[in-house]
Amino acid sequence: MSACANSWWRRPRGKILLVWLGYMAVVYAISALVAYFAWLPFAPSYPLWETLAAMPVPTALGRLAGFDGVHYVTIAQNGYVFGGTQAFFPLYPLLMAVLAKVGINPVVAGLAISSVAGFVFLDYFYRLVAAWSSPRVAWVAIATVLASPVAFYLVSVYTESLFLALFAWALWSYRREHYWTAALGCALLSATRIVGVCLPTVLILREMYLFFKQSKTFCIQNIYKYRQNLYNIAILCLGFSGLFVYMGYLGWRFGDPLLFMSVQSSFGSGRETAQLVLLPQVLWRYGKMLVGGLPYNLKSYAIVQELVISLLYLAGLLAIVYRNFKAKKAVFPRVLLVWSIFIYLIPPLTGNLSSMPRYLLPCLIVNLLVAKFWCHSRKITGLAMIASVLGQIFNLCLFVQGFWVA
């Protein structure tokens, strides 16, 4: 028994669990230190913070449910009864509500879900990167994820961990040709966040590409010969069902199946839902703000951080596209690349880069790029990761004290 246990901890999954538990402990410790020995006053800039303050949980844990987290808590407790909460997709608060039914505090329930989902994500992400590249690159890729300036959202009452876990699980299932499992993962993904529909879209496009590549011409004989690809496409179409079920609920309950879109403007972050704004327009707006001058305050810090991180990810995506185009064989997995491009391009369509550092966490192709670059230049990569970790600590301190980060 002892030998089996020892060997388990030596395996990648056991090591990943230790790394994840260690990371969670560090985030909770910093949160507690900031909450109880703050160098900044607690100045919550989000509504319903009193709800969290009244929760019978330690202050450090309650603070990790700030901003969007408090909306998930209220949905888990009361359902979609408050205006604007329809912007938050149902799977995460539904799981919180299920745990609350057995007596678990909603905040603790959210943290537990994020904790388990975070480990699941790292486990499957390691498998994917190890299959695409090597185990060494996979470990570095995990390090880049945890070093992100906003990685602490993975252990907060947010959907980030659950979303990434479902994505990695669905993509791993698809890679192993378990199409029904992949479709289930995609369905749950699309019930977690609107951009979850990107994964079934990408997988269906890949199956269509394979079909036309094999069949060469579109005729009845080829349809029958390569019908497996069409069958796979039909299965993967079920991946949109999470979104459709939520839209059906909104239509039945509130008379507007697209209510999750129209309520975005009520959060006061300058989001536009009446029209789509292209990325160059958004970057132009931010450029004018910088040229016009920004006041020296924490709000300006968040704006600059949004722009800098967005530009860094854009540069990474362009470098990967160029590298794949130049090489005869794709150096980076095309499915992950197309997924990451979708993840990058969709949020700015509302007219700003608000929350982009957090929205870009699923843009995992950039983490793979950094991990591969580490093999060629460890000093530069190491310095960049140290700077990123310091940024994460600073952002966590701000978040715990109620200041907007992402």
C-alpha positions as CSV (number, residue, x, y, z in Angstrom):
1,M,0.0,0.0,0.0
2,S,2.8,2.4,1.0
3,A,4.8,1.6,-2.2
4,C,1.7,2.3,-4.3
5,A,1.0,5.6,-2.6
6,N,4.6,6.7,-3.0
7,S,4.6,5.8,-6.7
8,W,1.4,7.7,-7.2
9,W,3.0,10.9,-5.9
10,R,5.9,10.4,-8.3
11,R,3.5,10.3,-11.3
12,P,2.6,13.5,-13.2
13,R,-0.9,13.6,-11.7
14,G,0.4,13.4,-8.2
15,K,2.9,16.1,-8.8
16,I,0.3,18.3,-10.4
17,L,-1.9,17.9,-7.3
18,L,1.0,18.9,-5.1
19,V,1.7,22.0,-7.2
20,W,-2.0,23.0,-7.3
21,L,-2.4,22.6,-3.6
22,G,0.7,24.6,-3.0
23,Y,-0.5,27.3,-5.3
24,M,-3.9,27.5,-3.6
25,A,-2.2,27.7,-0.2
26,V,-0.1,30.7,-1.4
27,V,-3.1,32.5,-2.8
28,Y,-5.2,31.9,0.4
29,A,-2.2,33.0,2.6
30,I,-1.7,36.3,0.6
31,S,-5.5,36.9,0.7
32,A,-5.5,36.5,4.5
33,L,-2.5,38.7,5.0
34,V,-4.0,41.5,2.9
35,A,-7.4,41.2,4.4
36,Y,-6.2,41.3,8.0
37,F,-3.0,43.5,7.6
38,A,-3.9,45.6,4.7
39,W,-1.6,48.3,3.3
40,L,-4.7,49.4,1.3
41,P,-8.1,50.2,2.8
42,F,-11.0,47.9,1.9
43,A,-12.9,50.0,-0.7
44,P,-15.3,47.7,-2.5
45,S,-16.2,49.0,-5.9
46,Y,-18.9,46.4,-6.7
47,P,-22.5,46.0,-5.6
48,L,-23.8,43.6,-3.0
49,W,-20.5,43.4,-1.1
50,E,-22.5,43.5,2.1
51,T,-23.9,40.1,1.1
52,L,-20.4,38.7,1.3
53,A,-19.5,40.5,4.5
54,A,-22.5,38.9,6.2
55,M,-21.5,35.4,5.1
56,P,-20.3,33.2,8.0
57,V,-17.0,32.6,6.3
58,P,-13.5,33.9,7.0
59,T,-13.0,37.4,5.6
60,A,-10.1,36.2,3.4
61,L,-12.3,33.6,1.7
62,G,-15.3,36.0,1.3
63,R,-13.1,38.6,-0.5
64,L,-12.3,35.9,-3.1
65,A,-15.9,36.1,-4.1
66,G,-15.8,39.8,-5.0
67,F,-17.1,41.4,-8.2
68,D,-18.6,38.7,-10.4
69,G,-18.4,36.2,-7.6
70,V,-21.0,37.9,-5.6
71,H,-23.4,37.5,-8.5
72,Y,-22.8,33.8,-8.6
73,V,-23.4,33.6,-4.9
74,T,-26.8,35.5,-5.2
75,I,-27.8,33.3,-8.2
76,A,-27.0,30.2,-6.2
77,Q,-29.1,31.5,-3.3
78,N,-32.0,33.1,-5.1
79,G,-31.9,32.2,-8.7
80,Y,-32.1,34.7,-11.6
81,V,-34.2,37.3,-9.7
82,F,-32.0,40.3,-9.8
83,G,-31.7,42.5,-12.9
84,G,-28.4,41.9,-14.8
85,T,-27.7,38.5,-13.3
86,Q,-28.8,36.9,-16.5
87,A,-25.4,37.8,-18.0
88,F,-23.9,35.0,-15.9
89,F,-24.4,31.5,-17.4
90,P,-26.0,28.9,-15.2
91,L,-23.7,25.9,-14.8
92,Y,-21.4,27.3,-12.2
93,P,-24.1,28.8,-9.9
94,L,-26.2,25.7,-10.4
95,L,-23.3,23.5,-9.0
96,M,-23.0,26.0,-6.1
97,A,-26.7,25.7,-5.4
98,V,-26.5,21.9,-5.4
99,L,-23.8,22.0,-2.8
100,A,-25.7,24.6,-0.8
101,K,-28.6,22.2,-0.6
102,V,-26.5,19.9,1.5
103,G,-25.6,22.7,3.9
104,I,-22.4,24.1,2.3
105,N,-22.0,27.8,2.3
106,P,-22.3,29.2,-1.2
107,V,-18.9,30.9,-1.0
108,V,-17.2,27.8,0.2
109,A,-19.1,25.8,-2.5
110,G,-17.8,28.1,-5.2
111,L,-14.3,27.9,-3.9
112,A,-14.5,24.1,-3.7
113,I,-15.8,23.8,-7.3
114,S,-13.0,26.1,-8.5
115,S,-10.4,24.1,-6.6
116,V,-11.4,20.8,-7.9
117,A,-11.9,22.1,-11.5
118,G,-8.5,23.8,-11.4
119,F,-6.8,20.5,-10.7
120,V,-8.8,18.8,-13.4
121,F,-7.7,21.5,-15.9
122,L,-4.0,21.2,-15.0
123,D,-4.2,17.5,-15.3
124,Y,-5.7,17.4,-18.8
125,F,-3.7,20.4,-19.9
126,Y,-0.6,18.5,-19.0
127,R,-1.7,15.5,-21.0
128,L,-2.5,17.7,-24.1
129,V,0.8,19.6,-24.1
130,A,2.8,16.4,-23.4
131,A,1.1,14.8,-26.4
132,W,1.6,17.8,-28.6
133,S,5.2,18.5,-27.5
134,S,6.9,16.9,-24.5
135,P,6.4,16.4,-20.8
136,R,9.1,19.1,-20.1
137,V,7.2,21.6,-22.2
138,A,4.0,20.6,-20.4
139,W,5.4,21.4,-17.0
140,V,6.6,24.8,-18.2
141,A,3.2,25.5,-19.7
142,I,1.6,24.8,-16.4
143,A,4.0,27.2,-14.7
144,T,3.1,29.9,-17.2
145,V,-0.6,29.5,-16.5
146,L,0.0,29.7,-12.7
147,A,2.3,32.7,-13.2
148,S,-0.3,34.7,-15.1
149,P,-1.0,38.2,-13.6
150,V,-4.6,37.1,-13.0
151,A,-4.2,33.4,-12.3
152,F,-5.7,33.8,-8.8
153,Y,-9.1,33.9,-10.5
154,L,-8.6,30.1,-10.8
155,V,-9.1,29.7,-7.1
156,S,-11.7,32.4,-6.7
157,V,-15.5,32.2,-7.0
158,Y,-15.3,32.6,-10.7
159,T,-15.9,30.4,-13.7
160,E,-12.3,30.4,-14.9
161,S,-11.3,27.0,-13.5
162,L,-14.5,25.2,-14.4
163,F,-14.4,26.7,-17.9
164,L,-10.8,25.6,-18.5
165,A,-11.4,22.2,-17.0
166,L,-14.3,21.5,-19.3
167,F,-12.4,22.8,-22.3
168,A,-9.3,20.6,-21.6
169,W,-11.5,17.5,-20.8
170,A,-13.6,18.0,-24.0
171,L,-10.5,18.5,-26.2
172,W,-8.7,15.5,-24.7
173,S,-11.8,13.4,-25.3
174,Y,-12.0,14.6,-28.9
175,R,-8.3,13.8,-29.4
176,R,-8.9,10.3,-28.2
177,E,-12.0,10.1,-30.6
178,H,-14.5,9.9,-27.8
179,Y,-16.9,12.1,-29.6
180,W,-19.9,11.7,-27.3
181,T,-17.8,12.6,-24.3
182,A,-16.4,15.6,-26.2
183,A,-19.9,16.7,-27.1
184,L,-20.9,16.5,-23.5
185,G,-17.9,18.6,-22.4
186,C,-18.8,21.1,-25.1
187,A,-22.4,21.3,-24.0
188,L,-21.3,22.0,-20.4
189,L,-18.8,24.5,-21.7
190,S,-21.4,26.4,-23.5
191,A,-23.5,26.5,-20.4
192,T,-20.6,28.0,-18.4
193,R,-19.8,31.0,-20.7
194,I,-20.9,32.3,-24.0
195,V,-17.5,31.8,-25.6
196,G,-17.9,28.1,-24.8
197,V,-19.6,27.7,-28.2
198,C,-16.2,28.3,-29.8
199,L,-15.0,24.8,-29.0
200,P,-17.8,22.8,-30.8
201,T,-17.5,25.3,-33.6
202,V,-13.7,24.6,-34.0
203,L,-14.1,20.9,-33.8
204,I,-16.9,20.9,-36.4
205,L,-14.8,23.0,-38.7
206,R,-12.0,20.5,-38.3
207,E,-14.3,17.5,-39.1
208,M,-15.6,19.4,-42.2
209,Y,-12.0,20.1,-43.3
210,L,-11.1,16.4,-42.9
211,F,-14.2,15.4,-44.8
212,F,-13.5,17.6,-47.8
213,K,-9.8,16.8,-47.7
214,Q,-10.5,13.0,-47.9
215,S,-13.4,13.1,-50.3
216,K,-11.9,15.7,-52.7
217,T,-15.3,16.1,-54.5
218,F,-18.7,16.4,-53.1
219,C,-20.9,13.5,-54.3
220,I,-23.2,10.9,-52.9
221,Q,-20.5,8.1,-53.1
222,N,-18.1,10.2,-51.0
223,I,-20.7,11.1,-48.5
224,Y,-21.3,7.4,-47.9
225,K,-17.6,6.5,-47.9
226,Y,-16.6,9.2,-45.5
227,R,-19.9,9.3,-43.5
228,Q,-18.0,8.9,-40.2
229,N,-16.9,12.5,-40.4
230,L,-20.5,13.6,-41.0
231,Y,-21.6,11.4,-38.1
232,N,-19.0,13.0,-35.9
233,I,-20.2,16.5,-36.9
234,A,-23.8,15.6,-36.0
235,I,-22.6,14.4,-32.5
236,L,-20.5,17.6,-32.0
237,C,-23.5,19.8,-32.8
238,L,-24.9,18.7,-29.5
239,G,-22.1,20.8,-28.0
240,F,-24.2,23.9,-28.5
241,S,-27.1,22.5,-26.4
242,G,-25.9,24.2,-23.2
243,L,-26.3,27.6,-24.7
244,F,-29.7,26.7,-26.3
245,V,-31.0,25.3,-23.1
246,Y,-30.1,28.6,-21.3
247,M,-31.6,30.6,-24.1
248,G,-34.8,28.6,-23.8
249,Y,-34.9,29.2,-20.1
250,L,-34.5,33.0,-20.5
251,G,-37.2,33.0,-23.2
252,W,-39.6,31.1,-20.9
253,R,-38.8,33.0,-17.7
254,F,-38.2,36.5,-19.0
255,G,-39.5,36.6,-22.5
256,D,-36.1,37.3,-24.1
257,P,-33.8,34.4,-25.1
258,L,-30.9,36.9,-25.7
259,L,-31.3,38.6,-22.4
260,F,-27.7,37.6,-21.4
261,M,-26.5,39.9,-24.2
262,S,-28.8,42.9,-23.6
263,V,-28.0,43.2,-19.9
264,Q,-24.3,43.6,-20.5
265,S,-24.6,47.3,-20.7
266,S,-26.1,47.5,-17.2
267,F,-22.8,46.8,-15.5
268,G,-21.3,50.2,-16.3
269,S,-18.1,49.0,-18.0
270,G,-18.8,50.7,-21.3
271,R,-19.9,47.6,-23.1
272,E,-21.8,48.1,-26.3
273,T,-24.4,45.5,-27.3
274,A,-26.3,47.3,-30.1
275,Q,-23.4,47.0,-32.5
276,L,-20.2,45.1,-32.8
277,V,-16.9,46.9,-32.5
278,L,-13.8,45.5,-34.3
279,L,-10.5,45.1,-32.5
280,P,-8.6,47.9,-34.4
281,Q,-11.3,50.3,-33.3
282,V,-10.9,49.2,-29.7
283,L,-7.1,49.5,-29.8
284,W,-7.5,53.0,-31.4
285,R,-9.8,54.0,-28.5
286,Y,-7.2,52.9,-26.0
287,G,-4.4,54.6,-27.9
288,K,-6.3,57.9,-27.8
289,M,-6.8,57.4,-24.0
290,L,-3.1,57.0,-23.5
291,V,-2.2,59.9,-25.7
292,G,-4.7,62.1,-24.0
293,G,-3.2,61.2,-20.7
294,L,-4.6,59.1,-17.8
295,P,-4.7,60.1,-14.2
296,Y,-2.3,58.4,-11.8
297,N,-4.7,56.1,-10.0
298,L,-5.5,52.4,-9.8
299,K,-8.3,52.7,-12.4
300,S,-5.7,53.8,-15.0
301,Y,-3.4,51.0,-13.9
302,A,-6.2,48.5,-14.8
303,I,-6.7,50.2,-18.2
304,V,-3.0,50.1,-19.0
305,Q,-2.8,46.5,-17.9
306,E,-5.7,45.5,-20.1
307,L,-4.0,47.1,-23.1
308,V,-0.5,45.7,-22.4
309,I,-1.7,42.2,-21.8
310,S,-4.0,42.3,-24.9
311,L,-1.1,43.5,-27.1
312,L,1.3,40.8,-25.7
313,Y,-1.2,38.1,-26.5
314,L,-1.9,39.5,-29.9
315,A,1.8,39.5,-30.6
316,G,2.0,35.9,-29.5
317,L,-0.9,34.8,-31.7
318,L,0.6,36.6,-34.7
319,A,3.9,34.9,-34.1
320,I,2.3,31.5,-33.9
321,V,0.2,32.1,-37.1
322,Y,3.4,33.1,-38.9
323,R,5.3,30.1,-37.6
324,N,2.6,27.6,-38.6
325,F,2.2,29.3,-42.0
326,K,5.9,29.2,-42.7
327,A,6.4,25.6,-41.6
328,K,5.4,22.7,-43.9
329,K,3.9,21.0,-40.9
330,A,2.0,22.8,-38.1
331,V,4.3,23.5,-35.3
332,F,1.4,24.4,-33.0
333,P,-1.9,22.5,-32.9
334,R,-4.3,24.1,-35.3
335,V,-7.4,23.3,-33.1
336,L,-5.9,25.1,-30.1
337,L,-4.7,28.0,-32.3
338,V,-8.2,28.6,-33.9
339,W,-9.8,28.3,-30.4
340,S,-7.4,30.9,-29.0
341,I,-8.0,33.3,-31.9
342,F,-11.8,33.0,-31.2
343,I,-11.2,33.6,-27.5
344,Y,-9.1,36.6,-28.3
345,L,-11.4,38.3,-30.8
346,I,-14.8,37.9,-29.2
347,P,-14.6,39.9,-26.0
348,P,-13.5,43.2,-27.7
349,L,-16.6,43.1,-29.9
350,T,-18.4,44.9,-27.0
351,G,-16.2,47.9,-27.5
352,N,-13.5,47.7,-24.9
353,L,-10.8,45.5,-23.3
354,S,-12.4,45.4,-19.9
355,S,-11.6,42.1,-18.2
356,M,-9.3,41.0,-21.1
357,P,-6.5,39.8,-18.8
358,R,-9.0,37.3,-17.3
359,Y,-10.7,36.5,-20.6
360,L,-7.4,35.6,-22.1
361,L,-6.6,32.8,-19.6
362,P,-8.2,30.2,-22.0
363,C,-5.9,31.5,-24.8
364,L,-3.6,28.6,-24.0
365,I,-1.7,28.5,-27.3
366,V,0.3,31.5,-26.0
367,N,1.3,29.5,-22.9
368,L,2.5,26.8,-25.2
369,L,4.5,29.3,-27.2
370,V,6.2,30.7,-24.0
371,A,6.9,27.1,-22.8
372,K,8.6,26.3,-26.1
373,F,10.5,29.6,-26.1
374,W,11.8,28.6,-22.6
375,C,13.7,25.8,-24.1
376,H,15.7,28.3,-26.2
377,S,16.0,31.2,-23.8
378,R,15.5,30.4,-20.1
379,K,16.8,33.7,-18.8
380,I,14.4,35.9,-20.7
381,T,11.5,33.5,-20.0
382,G,12.4,33.3,-16.4
383,L,12.6,37.0,-15.9
384,A,9.3,37.5,-17.7
385,M,7.6,34.9,-15.4
386,I,9.1,36.5,-12.3
387,A,7.6,39.9,-13.4
388,S,4.3,38.2,-14.1
389,V,4.2,36.6,-10.7
390,L,4.9,39.9,-9.0
391,G,2.1,41.4,-11.1
392,Q,-0.2,38.6,-9.9
393,I,0.6,39.3,-6.3
394,F,-0.1,43.0,-6.7
395,N,-3.4,42.3,-8.6
396,L,-4.4,39.8,-5.9
397,C,-3.9,42.5,-3.2
398,L,-6.0,44.9,-5.2
399,F,-8.7,42.4,-5.8
400,V,-9.0,41.3,-2.1
401,Q,-9.3,45.0,-1.1
402,G,-12.1,45.6,-3.6
403,F,-10.3,47.4,-6.4
404,W,-11.0,46.5,-10.0
405,V,-8.4,44.4,-11.7
406,A,-10.1,42.3,-14.4
